Amino acid sequence: MIDAITELRDAGLARIAAAQTSAELEQLRIALLGRKAELPNLLRGVAELPPEQRGPVGRAANEARGALEAALETAGARIAAAELEARLLSDRIDITLPADPLPRPGRLHLLTQVRREIEDVFIGLGFRIEEGPEIESVYFNFDALNHDPTHPARLESDTFYLSELPGAPEEMAGRLLLRTHTSPMQVRAMLATPPPIAIIVPGRVYRRDSDVTHTPQFHQIEGLVVAEDITLADLKGTLLAFSRAIFGPDREIRLRPHFFPFTEPSVEVDVSCFNCDHGRLADDSRCPLCKGTTWIEILGAGMVDPNVLGHVTANGYDPERHQGFAFGMGIERIAMLKHGIGDLRLLYDNDLRFLEQF
């Protein structure tokens, strides 16, 4: 019996050593150690042997099984390594090639999309784009724009003042701030360019606000036109063309009296609602966008106050001869109206589930 076990072990070891594939090795495992294999059957018959033979035979059978299992494990590691090497050689990948499928390309943020759309409209109307500093002086941000010394916007509760700025002269301490609007570029641009002038000024601005419709940092686009014989009708025509380009060709606008320090007269500009029919939705409920009024406020505007032109007379602007109009809008507000966004903070949460919709 022991001789038979030795023969089975030696024959099995030889066959395992000769195996070349994982499939062949699995077949050998079943043939040598499976339920119907000869060696396990010998082990099951040990109990029927005479007592003096049971110990030696059982020990020899267990040792043979252990040797075969170890050989199978060693051969399995050898064959797996060889098969992996063969796959690597035959399935070589050029990592410099594009991925398959191609990765999704990035896209412009919704605010950038809307900003560029607005810029394209005004460039088509003959405006040029100007940009200015986000750290601004009190003079350009308030004084030159005809703000009264007691105007609420000057309060620290409304504006981010810079108490210290490396490299700034001592006399500028408390006179620098994060600009509250892009309007300071009105005076800066007129100091750099004689009349006539037609510009828009996009950029970031900062105010101490944070809620569903306000954030401490947001984006504005300022517009300025100064020349001779400019009237409020020119302002209305310009903004009507803008509104129809952004919100649809059937839009109308209306001007309502208002007050801004640097324009006189000043107006709020409303666009006719593009979400309803005379203030009602298809189910006859009140339109949530215009609140049933059929008008939506979009921006503030007005004729440039002569006091503002008085700060740039040295560059050829004569308040008695030149007139102009200015307007300012929030890019976030235009984006929210155009795309039906109810919470301004969604634009800044960086949630791809939201941003990928645009």
C-alpha positions as YAML, in Angstrom:
chain: A
units: angstrom
residues:
- id: 1
  name: MET
  ca: [0.00, 0.00, 0.00]
- id: 2
  name: ILE
  ca: [2.77, 2.42, 0.89]
- id: 3
  name: ASP
  ca: [4.54, 1.61, -2.37]
- id: 4
  name: ALA
  ca: [1.35, 2.45, -4.31]
- id: 5
  name: ILE
  ca: [1.06, 5.77, -2.49]
- id: 6
  name: THR
  ca: [4.70, 6.57, -3.31]
- id: 7
  name: GLU
  ca: [4.10, 5.79, -6.99]
- id: 8
  name: LEU
  ca: [0.99, 8.01, -7.04]
- id: 9
  name: ARG
  ca: [2.92, 10.86, -5.40]
- id: 10
  name: ASP
  ca: [5.91, 10.64, -7.74]
- id: 11
  name: ALA
  ca: [3.74, 10.38, -10.85]
- id: 12
  name: GLY
  ca: [1.62, 13.33, -9.70]
- id: 13
  name: LEU
  ca: [4.67, 15.49, -8.98]
- id: 14
  name: ALA
  ca: [6.03, 14.76, -12.45]
- id: 15
  name: ARG
  ca: [2.78, 15.67, -14.13]
- id: 16
  name: ILE
  ca: [2.54, 18.90, -12.10]
- id: 17
  name: ALA
  ca: [6.09, 19.88, -13.04]
- id: 18
  name: ALA
  ca: [5.24, 19.37, -16.71]
- id: 19
  name: ALA
  ca: [2.05, 21.47, -16.64]
- id: 20
  name: GLN
  ca: [2.19, 24.63, -18.81]
- id: 21
  name: THR
  ca: [-1.17, 26.36, -18.36]
- id: 22
  name: SER
  ca: [-3.53, 27.26, -15.55]
- id: 23
  name: ALA
  ca: [-6.27, 25.17, -17.14]
- id: 24
  name: GLU
  ca: [-4.00, 22.12, -17.33]
- id: 25
  name: LEU
  ca: [-2.99, 22.59, -13.69]
- id: 26
  name: GLU
  ca: [-6.64, 22.75, -12.61]
- id: 27
  name: GLN
  ca: [-7.35, 19.48, -14.39]
- id: 28
  name: LEU
  ca: [-4.40, 17.89, -12.58]
- id: 29
  name: ARG
  ca: [-5.67, 19.12, -9.22]
- id: 30
  name: ILE
  ca: [-9.00, 17.42, -9.85]
- id: 31
  name: ALA
  ca: [-7.35, 14.24, -11.13]
- id: 32
  name: LEU
  ca: [-4.89, 13.96, -8.22]
- id: 33
  name: LEU
  ca: [-6.86, 15.37, -5.27]
- id: 34
  name: GLY
  ca: [-10.49, 15.42, -6.36]
- id: 35
  name: ARG
  ca: [-13.22, 13.38, -4.72]
- id: 36
  name: LYS
  ca: [-12.84, 10.59, -7.28]
- id: 37
  name: ALA
  ca: [-9.03, 10.65, -7.33]
- id: 38
  name: GLU
  ca: [-7.08, 7.52, -6.34]
- id: 39
  name: LEU
  ca: [-5.15, 9.01, -3.42]
- id: 40
  name: PRO
  ca: [-8.20, 10.29, -1.51]
- id: 41
  name: ASN
  ca: [-9.84, 6.90, -2.06]
- id: 42
  name: LEU
  ca: [-6.80, 5.21, -0.49]
- id: 43
  name: LEU
  ca: [-7.13, 7.51, 2.52]
- id: 44
  name: ARG
  ca: [-10.77, 6.57, 2.90]
- id: 45
  name: GLY
  ca: [-9.79, 2.87, 2.94]
- id: 46
  name: VAL
  ca: [-7.22, 3.19, 5.73]
- id: 47
  name: ALA
  ca: [-9.82, 2.31, 8.36]
- id: 48
  name: GLU
  ca: [-10.28, -1.12, 6.77]
- id: 49
  name: LEU
  ca: [-6.56, -2.03, 7.09]
- id: 50
  name: PRO
  ca: [-5.16, -4.14, 9.94]
- id: 51
  name: PRO
  ca: [-4.35, -1.95, 12.97]
- id: 52
  name: GLU
  ca: [-0.59, -2.29, 12.56]
- id: 53
  name: GLN
  ca: [-0.78, -0.89, 8.97]
- id: 54
  name: ARG
  ca: [-3.17, 2.01, 9.56]
- id: 55
  name: GLY
  ca: [-0.61, 4.40, 11.05]
- id: 56
  name: PRO
  ca: [2.17, 4.03, 8.46]
- id: 57
  name: VAL
  ca: [-0.25, 4.00, 5.51]
- id: 58
  name: GLY
  ca: [-2.27, 7.00, 6.75]
- id: 59
  name: ARG
  ca: [0.93, 8.95, 7.43]
- id: 60
  name: ALA
  ca: [2.31, 8.16, 3.98]
- id: 61
  name: ALA
  ca: [-0.96, 9.13, 2.29]
- id: 62
  name: ASN
  ca: [-1.17, 12.46, 4.15]
- id: 63
  name: GLU
  ca: [2.45, 13.26, 3.33]
- id: 64
  name: ALA
  ca: [1.80, 12.46, -0.34]
- id: 65
  name: ARG
  ca: [-1.26, 14.71, -0.39]
- id: 66
  name: GLY
  ca: [0.69, 17.53, 1.27]
- id: 67
  name: ALA
  ca: [3.50, 17.19, -1.27]
- id: 68
  name: LEU
  ca: [1.04, 17.32, -4.16]
- id: 69
  name: GLU
  ca: [-0.76, 20.39, -2.73]
- id: 70
  name: ALA
  ca: [2.54, 22.23, -2.24]
- id: 71
  name: ALA
  ca: [3.64, 21.35, -5.76]
- id: 72
  name: LEU
  ca: [0.32, 22.58, -7.17]
- id: 73
  name: GLU
  ca: [0.68, 25.89, -5.33]
- id: 74
  name: THR
  ca: [4.26, 26.40, -6.52]
- id: 75
  name: ALA
  ca: [3.38, 25.48, -10.08]
- id: 76
  name: GLY
  ca: [0.32, 27.78, -9.96]
- id: 77
  name: ALA
  ca: [2.48, 30.79, -9.02]
- id: 78
  name: ARG
  ca: [5.00, 29.90, -11.75]
- id: 79
  name: ILE
  ca: [2.36, 29.50, -14.45]
- id: 80
  name: ALA
  ca: [0.44, 32.67, -13.40]
- id: 81
  name: ALA
  ca: [3.63, 34.73, -13.66]
- id: 82
  name: ALA
  ca: [4.43, 33.27, -17.07]
- id: 83
  name: GLU
  ca: [0.90, 33.88, -18.36]
- id: 84
  name: LEU
  ca: [0.97, 37.48, -17.08]
- id: 85
  name: GLU
  ca: [4.26, 38.10, -18.83]
- id: 86
  name: ALA
  ca: [2.82, 36.67, -22.04]
- id: 87
  name: ARG
  ca: [-0.25, 38.93, -21.79]
- id: 88
  name: LEU
  ca: [1.89, 41.97, -21.19]
- id: 89
  name: LEU
  ca: [3.95, 41.21, -24.26]
- id: 90
  name: SER
  ca: [0.97, 40.54, -26.48]
- id: 91
  name: ASP
  ca: [-1.36, 43.27, -25.13]
- id: 92
  name: ARG
  ca: [1.09, 46.12, -24.98]
- id: 93
  name: ILE
  ca: [-0.63, 49.50, -24.22]
- id: 94
  name: ASP
  ca: [0.63, 52.83, -25.50]
- id: 95
  name: ILE
  ca: [-0.04, 55.11, -22.54]
- id: 96
  name: THR
  ca: [0.51, 58.18, -24.76]
- id: 97
  name: LEU
  ca: [-2.68, 57.39, -26.71]
- id: 98
  name: PRO
  ca: [-6.01, 58.98, -25.65]
- id: 99
  name: ALA
  ca: [-8.13, 56.99, -23.24]
- id: 100
  name: ASP
  ca: [-10.93, 54.82, -24.59]
- id: 101
  name: PRO
  ca: [-13.56, 56.13, -24.18]
- id: 102
  name: LEU
  ca: [-12.17, 59.64, -24.47]
- id: 103
  name: PRO
  ca: [-12.37, 61.65, -21.23]
- id: 104
  name: ARG
  ca: [-15.13, 64.23, -21.15]
- id: 105
  name: PRO
  ca: [-13.76, 67.67, -22.03]
- id: 106
  name: GLY
  ca: [-14.01, 70.48, -19.52]
- id: 107
  name: ARG
  ca: [-16.33, 73.40, -20.02]
- id: 108
  name: LEU
  ca: [-16.65, 77.03, -19.08]
- id: 109
  name: HIS
  ca: [-18.36, 77.81, -15.78]
- id: 110
  name: LEU
  ca: [-21.89, 79.13, -16.24]
- id: 111
  name: LEU
  ca: [-20.87, 82.60, -15.02]
- id: 112
  name: THR
  ca: [-18.09, 82.71, -17.58]
- id: 113
  name: GLN
  ca: [-20.50, 81.59, -20.31]
- id: 114
  name: VAL
  ca: [-22.98, 84.34, -19.44]
- id: 115
  name: ARG
  ca: [-20.24, 86.97, -19.11]
- id: 116
  name: ARG
  ca: [-18.91, 86.16, -22.57]
- id: 117
  name: GLU
  ca: [-22.42, 86.16, -24.03]
- id: 118
  name: ILE
  ca: [-23.04, 89.65, -22.60]
- id: 119
  name: GLU
  ca: [-19.65, 90.85, -23.84]
- id: 120
  name: ASP
  ca: [-20.39, 89.57, -27.34]
- id: 121
  name: VAL
  ca: [-23.66, 91.52, -27.42]
- id: 122
  name: PHE
  ca: [-22.05, 94.82, -26.48]
- id: 123
  name: ILE
  ca: [-19.02, 94.31, -28.71]
- id: 124
  name: GLY
  ca: [-21.51, 93.93, -31.54]
- id: 125
  name: LEU
  ca: [-23.01, 97.28, -30.51]
- id: 126
  name: GLY
  ca: [-19.64, 99.02, -30.79]
- id: 127
  name: PHE
  ca: [-18.42, 98.89, -27.19]
- id: 128
  name: ARG
  ca: [-14.91, 97.90, -26.16]
- id: 129
  name: ILE
  ca: [-13.97, 95.95, -23.03]
- id: 130
  name: GLU
  ca: [-12.01, 97.58, -20.19]
- id: 131
  name: GLU
  ca: [-10.83, 96.05, -16.93]
- id: 132
  name: GLY
  ca: [-9.71, 97.73, -13.74]
- id: 133
  name: PRO
  ca: [-8.19, 97.04, -10.30]
- id: 134
  name: GLU
  ca: [-10.18, 95.16, -7.67]
- id: 135
  name: ILE
  ca: [-8.32, 97.02, -4.91]
- id: 136
  name: GLU
  ca: [-9.60, 100.54, -5.39]
- id: 137
  name: SER
  ca: [-9.24, 103.94, -3.76]
- id: 138
  name: VAL
  ca: [-12.06, 105.71, -1.96]
- id: 139
  name: TYR
  ca: [-11.66, 108.52, -4.49]
- id: 140
  name: PHE
  ca: [-12.48, 106.43, -7.57]
- id: 141
  name: ASN
  ca: [-14.98, 104.15, -5.80]
- id: 142
  name: PHE
  ca: [-17.01, 106.89, -4.10]
- id: 143
  name: ASP
  ca: [-15.76, 110.49, -4.34]
- id: 144
  name: ALA
  ca: [-15.41, 110.77, -8.13]
- id: 145
  name: LEU
  ca: [-18.76, 109.02, -8.54]
- id: 146
  name: ASN
  ca: [-20.61, 111.74, -6.66]
- id: 147
  name: HIS
  ca: [-21.30, 109.74, -3.49]
- id: 148
  name: ASP
  ca: [-22.22, 111.92, -0.56]
- id: 149
  name: PRO
  ca: [-19.76, 111.65, 2.38]
- id: 150
  name: THR
  ca: [-22.57, 110.14, 4.49]
- id: 151
  name: HIS
  ca: [-23.72, 107.65, 1.85]
- id: 152
  name: PRO
  ca: [-24.54, 104.27, 3.51]
- id: 153
  name: ALA
  ca: [-22.35, 102.37, 1.05]
- id: 154
  name: ARG
  ca: [-19.30, 104.00, 2.65]
- id: 155
  name: LEU
  ca: [-19.97, 102.31, 6.00]
- id: 156
  name: GLU
  ca: [-17.68, 99.49, 7.11]
- id: 157
  name: SER
  ca: [-20.78, 97.36, 7.54]
- id: 158
  name: ASP
  ca: [-21.28, 97.51, 3.75]
- id: 159
  name: THR
  ca: [-17.74, 97.71, 2.35]
- id: 160
  name: PHE
  ca: [-14.47, 95.80, 2.80]
- id: 161
  name: TYR
  ca: [-11.84, 98.41, 3.70]
- id: 162
  name: LEU
  ca: [-8.13, 97.55, 3.70]
- id: 163
  name: SER
  ca: [-6.45, 98.87, 6.84]
- id: 164
  name: GLU
  ca: [-3.02, 97.67, 5.74]
- id: 165
  name: LEU
  ca: [-1.65, 96.97, 2.29]
- id: 166
  name: PRO
  ca: [2.07, 96.15, 1.84]
- id: 167
  name: GLY
  ca: [3.81, 98.85, -0.17]
- id: 168
  name: ALA
  ca: [0.95, 101.35, 0.02]
- id: 169
  name: PRO
  ca: [1.79, 104.93, 1.12]
- id: 170
  name: GLU
  ca: [0.86, 105.85, 4.69]
- id: 171
  name: GLU
  ca: [-1.55, 108.51, 3.49]
- id: 172
  name: MET
  ca: [-3.59, 105.75, 1.78]
- id: 173
  name: ALA
  ca: [-4.31, 103.95, 5.07]
- id: 174
  name: GLY
  ca: [-8.07, 103.56, 5.34]
- id: 175
  name: ARG
  ca: [-8.45, 104.97, 1.82]
- id: 176
  name: LEU
  ca: [-8.24, 101.63, 0.02]
- id: 177
  name: LEU
  ca: [-11.00, 99.05, -0.32]
- id: 178
  name: LEU
  ca: [-12.22, 96.10, -2.34]
- id: 179
  name: ARG
  ca: [-14.29, 97.80, -5.00]
- id: 180
  name: THR
  ca: [-18.02, 97.65, -4.43]
- id: 181
  name: HIS
  ca: [-18.87, 97.99, -8.14]
- id: 182
  name: THR
  ca: [-17.07, 98.20, -11.48]
- id: 183
  name: SER
  ca: [-18.21, 101.84, -11.82]
- id: 184
  name: PRO
  ca: [-14.80, 103.31, -10.72]
- id: 185
  name: MET
  ca: [-13.60, 102.46, -14.23]
- id: 186
  name: GLN
  ca: [-15.91, 105.19, -15.58]
- id: 187
  name: VAL
  ca: [-13.56, 107.89, -14.32]
- id: 188
  name: ARG
  ca: [-10.39, 105.87, -14.86]
- id: 189
  name: ALA
  ca: [-11.32, 105.17, -18.49]
- id: 190
  name: MET
  ca: [-12.26, 108.79, -19.20]
- id: 191
  name: LEU
  ca: [-8.95, 109.96, -17.71]
- id: 192
  name: ALA
  ca: [-7.17, 107.62, -20.14]
- id: 193
  name: THR
  ca: [-9.37, 108.14, -23.23]
- id: 194
  name: PRO
  ca: [-10.75, 111.45, -24.59]
- id: 195
  name: PRO
  ca: [-14.35, 111.57, -25.85]
- id: 196
  name: PRO
  ca: [-16.18, 109.89, -27.44]
- id: 197
  name: ILE
  ca: [-16.04, 106.69, -25.38]
- id: 198
  name: ALA
  ca: [-18.14, 103.51, -25.30]
- id: 199
  name: ILE
  ca: [-16.95, 100.78, -22.92]
- id: 200
  name: ILE
  ca: [-18.14, 97.90, -20.79]
- id: 201
  name: VAL
  ca: [-16.26, 96.84, -17.65]
- id: 202
  name: PRO
  ca: [-16.74, 93.26, -16.44]
- id: 203
  name: GLY
  ca: [-15.18, 92.03, -13.22]
- id: 204
  name: ARG
  ca: [-15.42, 90.89, -9.61]
- id: 205
  name: VAL
  ca: [-16.79, 93.19, -6.93]
- id: 206
  name: TYR
  ca: [-17.16, 92.83, -3.17]
- id: 207
  name: ARG
  ca: [-19.82, 93.73, -0.59]
- id: 208
  name: ARG
  ca: [-20.66, 92.54, 2.91]
- id: 209
  name: ASP
  ca: [-23.73, 90.52, 1.87]
- id: 210
  name: SER
  ca: [-24.41, 86.79, 2.10]
- id: 211
  name: ASP
  ca: [-27.80, 85.15, 1.54]
- id: 212
  name: VAL
  ca: [-29.84, 83.37, -1.14]
- id: 213
  name: THR
  ca: [-29.46, 86.26, -3.60]
- id: 214
  name: HIS
  ca: [-26.18, 87.85, -2.39]
- id: 215
  name: THR
  ca: [-22.60, 86.69, -1.92]
- id: 216
  name: PRO
  ca: [-19.60, 88.66, -0.57]
- id: 217
  name: GLN
  ca: [-17.96, 88.36, -3.98]
- id: 218
  name: PHE
  ca: [-19.93, 88.60, -7.20]
- id: 219
  name: HIS
  ca: [-19.60, 89.85, -10.77]
- id: 220
  name: GLN
  ca: [-20.81, 93.00, -12.48]
- id: 221
  name: ILE
  ca: [-20.69, 94.54, -15.93]
- id: 222
  name: GLU
  ca: [-20.61, 98.33, -16.09]
- id: 223
  name: GLY
  ca: [-21.40, 100.20, -19.28]
- id: 224
  name: LEU
  ca: [-20.48, 103.77, -20.21]
- id: 225
  name: VAL
  ca: [-21.10, 105.89, -23.30]
- id: 226
  name: VAL
  ca: [-20.09, 109.58, -23.47]
- id: 227
  name: ALA
  ca: [-20.22, 111.78, -26.58]
- id: 228
  name: GLU
  ca: [-22.16, 114.74, -27.87]
- id: 229
  name: ASP
  ca: [-25.94, 114.59, -28.27]
- id: 230
  name: ILE
  ca: [-26.39, 111.38, -26.27]
- id: 231
  name: THR
  ca: [-29.92, 111.09, -24.83]
- id: 232
  name: LEU
  ca: [-31.98, 108.75, -22.69]
- id: 233
  name: ALA
  ca: [-33.42, 107.36, -25.93]
- id: 234
  name: ASP
  ca: [-29.93, 106.08, -26.83]
- id: 235
  name: LEU
  ca: [-29.75, 104.32, -23.46]
- id: 236
  name: LYS
  ca: [-33.16, 102.72, -23.95]
- id: 237
  name: GLY
  ca: [-32.34, 101.57, -27.48]
- id: 238
  name: THR
  ca: [-29.04, 100.05, -26.35]
- id: 239
  name: LEU
  ca: [-30.61, 98.16, -23.47]
- id: 240
  name: LEU
  ca: [-33.53, 97.00, -25.61]
- id: 241
  name: ALA
  ca: [-31.07, 95.48, -28.09]
- id: 242
  name: PHE
  ca: [-29.21, 93.84, -25.21]
- id: 243
  name: SER
  ca: [-32.40, 92.43, -23.65]
- id: 244
  name: ARG
  ca: [-33.61, 90.93, -26.91]
- id: 245
  name: ALA
  ca: [-30.20, 89.37, -27.59]
- id: 246
  name: ILE
  ca: [-30.07, 87.73, -24.13]
- id: 247
  name: PHE
  ca: [-33.72, 86.94, -23.33]
- id: 248
  name: GLY
  ca: [-35.35, 86.62, -26.75]
- id: 249
  name: PRO
  ca: [-36.39, 88.74, -29.75]
- id: 250
  name: ASP
  ca: [-39.90, 89.45, -28.41]
- id: 251
  name: ARG
  ca: [-38.78, 91.19, -25.23]
- id: 252
  name: GLU
  ca: [-39.66, 94.76, -24.35]
- id: 253
  name: ILE
  ca: [-38.18, 96.95, -21.63]
- id: 254
  name: ARG
  ca: [-39.45, 99.76, -19.43]
- id: 255
  name: LEU
  ca: [-37.63, 102.44, -17.46]
- id: 256
  name: ARG
  ca: [-38.71, 103.39, -13.92]
- id: 257
  name: PRO
  ca: [-37.44, 106.45, -12.02]
- id: 258
  name: HIS
  ca: [-34.80, 105.68, -9.41]
- id: 259
  name: PHE
  ca: [-31.75, 107.25, -7.75]
- id: 260
  name: PHE
  ca: [-28.05, 106.52, -8.20]
- id: 261
  name: PRO
  ca: [-25.40, 109.03, -7.05]
- id: 262
  name: PHE
  ca: [-23.53, 109.12, -10.36]
- id: 263
  name: THR
  ca: [-26.45, 109.36, -12.82]
- id: 264
  name: GLU
  ca: [-29.15, 111.99, -13.26]
- id: 265
  name: PRO
  ca: [-31.82, 111.11, -14.17]
- id: 266
  name: SER
  ca: [-31.51, 107.51, -12.90]
- id: 267
  name: VAL
  ca: [-33.70, 104.58, -13.88]
- id: 268
  name: GLU
  ca: [-34.33, 100.95, -13.02]
- id: 269
  name: VAL
  ca: [-34.69, 98.82, -16.13]
- id: 270
  name: ASP
  ca: [-37.24, 95.99, -16.37]
- id: 271
  name: VAL
  ca: [-37.59, 93.39, -19.12]
- id: 272
  name: SER
  ca: [-40.90, 91.81, -20.09]
- id: 273
  name: CYS
  ca: [-41.28, 88.36, -18.59]
- id: 274
  name: PHE
  ca: [-40.21, 85.47, -20.80]
- id: 275
  name: ASN
  ca: [-41.64, 82.81, -18.49]
- id: 276
  name: CYS
  ca: [-45.38, 83.50, -18.72]
- id: 277
  name: ASP
  ca: [-48.26, 85.00, -20.66]
- id: 278
  name: HIS
  ca: [-49.44, 88.25, -19.05]
- id: 279
  name: GLY
  ca: [-48.34, 87.08, -15.62]
- id: 280
  name: ARG
  ca: [-50.01, 83.64, -15.73]
- id: 281
  name: LEU
  ca: [-48.59, 80.19, -16.42]
- id: 282
  name: ALA
  ca: [-50.23, 77.53, -18.57]
- id: 283
  name: ASP
  ca: [-52.14, 76.19, -15.52]
- id: 284
  name: ASP
  ca: [-53.39, 79.74, -14.82]
- id: 285
  name: SER
  ca: [-51.24, 80.05, -11.68]
- id: 286
  name: ARG
  ca: [-49.28, 83.22, -10.99]
- id: 287
  name: CYS
  ca: [-45.85, 83.34, -12.59]
- id: 288
  name: PRO
  ca: [-43.21, 82.89, -9.84]
- id: 289
  name: LEU
  ca: [-40.56, 84.76, -11.84]
- id: 290
  name: CYS
  ca: [-42.34, 88.09, -12.40]
- id: 291
  name: LYS
  ca: [-44.82, 87.61, -9.52]
- id: 292
  name: GLY
  ca: [-47.65, 88.20, -11.96]
- id: 293
  name: THR
  ca: [-46.48, 91.72, -12.89]
- id: 294
  name: THR
  ca: [-45.20, 90.68, -16.36]
- id: 295
  name: TRP
  ca: [-41.94, 92.64, -15.70]
- id: 296
  name: ILE
  ca: [-38.57, 91.58, -14.26]
- id: 297
  name: GLU
  ca: [-35.98, 94.02, -12.94]
- id: 298
  name: ILE
  ca: [-32.58, 93.41, -14.56]
- id: 299
  name: LEU
  ca: [-30.31, 96.43, -14.03]
- id: 300
  name: GLY
  ca: [-29.85, 100.04, -13.03]
- id: 301
  name: ALA
  ca: [-28.90, 102.86, -15.40]
- id: 302
  name: GLY
  ca: [-29.14, 106.58, -16.09]
- id: 303
  name: MET
  ca: [-27.56, 109.61, -17.70]
- id: 304
  name: VAL
  ca: [-24.06, 110.42, -16.45]
- id: 305
  name: ASP
  ca: [-24.20, 113.13, -13.79]
- id: 306
  name: PRO
  ca: [-22.32, 116.30, -14.87]
- id: 307
  name: ASN
  ca: [-20.50, 116.19, -11.51]
- id: 308
  name: VAL
  ca: [-18.80, 112.97, -12.64]
- id: 309
  name: LEU
  ca: [-17.70, 114.57, -15.90]
- id: 310
  name: GLY
  ca: [-16.29, 117.42, -13.80]
- id: 311
  name: HIS
  ca: [-13.54, 115.07, -12.60]
- id: 312
  name: VAL
  ca: [-12.28, 114.48, -16.16]
- id: 313
  name: THR
  ca: [-12.45, 117.91, -17.75]
- id: 314
  name: ALA
  ca: [-8.66, 117.89, -18.11]
- id: 315
  name: ASN
  ca: [-9.02, 115.12, -20.72]
- id: 316
  name: GLY
  ca: [-11.53, 116.94, -22.91]
- id: 317
  name: TYR
  ca: [-14.86, 116.11, -21.25]
- id: 318
  name: ASP
  ca: [-17.01, 119.22, -21.07]
- id: 319
  name: PRO
  ca: [-20.16, 118.84, -18.90]
- id: 320
  name: GLU
  ca: [-21.79, 121.58, -20.98]
- id: 321
  name: ARG
  ca: [-21.11, 119.86, -24.28]
- id: 322
  name: HIS
  ca: [-20.88, 116.14, -23.58]
- id: 323
  name: GLN
  ca: [-23.58, 113.82, -22.35]
- id: 324
  name: GLY
  ca: [-23.53, 110.13, -21.67]
- id: 325
  name: PHE
  ca: [-25.28, 107.19, -20.12]
- id: 326
  name: ALA
  ca: [-24.14, 104.44, -17.78]
- id: 327
  name: PHE
  ca: [-25.62, 101.14, -16.69]
- id: 328
  name: GLY
  ca: [-24.62, 98.28, -14.42]
- id: 329
  name: MET
  ca: [-25.84, 94.71, -14.06]
- id: 330
  name: GLY
  ca: [-24.97, 91.64, -12.00]
- id: 331
  name: ILE
  ca: [-23.79, 88.73, -14.13]
- id: 332
  name: GLU
  ca: [-25.14, 86.31, -11.52]
- id: 333
  name: ARG
  ca: [-28.61, 87.87, -11.77]
- id: 334
  name: ILE
  ca: [-28.65, 87.58, -15.56]
- id: 335
  name: ALA
  ca: [-27.52, 83.94, -15.29]
- id: 336
  name: MET
  ca: [-30.16, 83.13, -12.68]
- id: 337
  name: LEU
  ca: [-32.97, 84.71, -14.72]
- id: 338
  name: LYS
  ca: [-31.86, 83.19, -18.00]
- id: 339
  name: HIS
  ca: [-31.45, 79.65, -16.62]
- id: 340
  name: GLY
  ca: [-34.08, 79.58, -13.87]
- id: 341
  name: ILE
  ca: [-31.70, 79.27, -10.91]
- id: 342
  name: GLY
  ca: [-33.33, 80.00, -7.56]
- id: 343
  name: ASP
  ca: [-30.31, 80.13, -5.24]
- id: 344
  name: LEU
  ca: [-27.25, 82.23, -6.08]
- id: 345
  name: ARG
  ca: [-25.03, 80.04, -3.90]
- id: 346
  name: LEU
  ca: [-25.43, 77.12, -6.31]
- id: 347
  name: LEU
  ca: [-23.11, 78.99, -8.67]
- id: 348
  name: TYR
  ca: [-20.31, 78.77, -6.11]
- id: 349
  name: ASP
  ca: [-20.83, 75.32, -4.52]
- id: 350
  name: ASN
  ca: [-18.80, 73.51, -7.22]
- id: 351
  name: ASP
  ca: [-21.38, 70.71, -7.35]
- id: 352
  name: LEU
  ca: [-20.83, 68.96, -10.69]
- id: 353
  name: ARG
  ca: [-24.40, 67.66, -10.65]
- id: 354
  name: PHE
  ca: [-25.49, 71.29, -10.97]
- id: 355
  name: LEU
  ca: [-22.71, 72.70, -13.15]
- id: 356
  name: GLU
  ca: [-22.86, 69.89, -15.75]
- id: 357
  name: GLN
  ca: [-26.40, 70.97, -16.65]
- id: 358
  name: PHE
  ca: [-24.91, 73.96, -18.41]
...
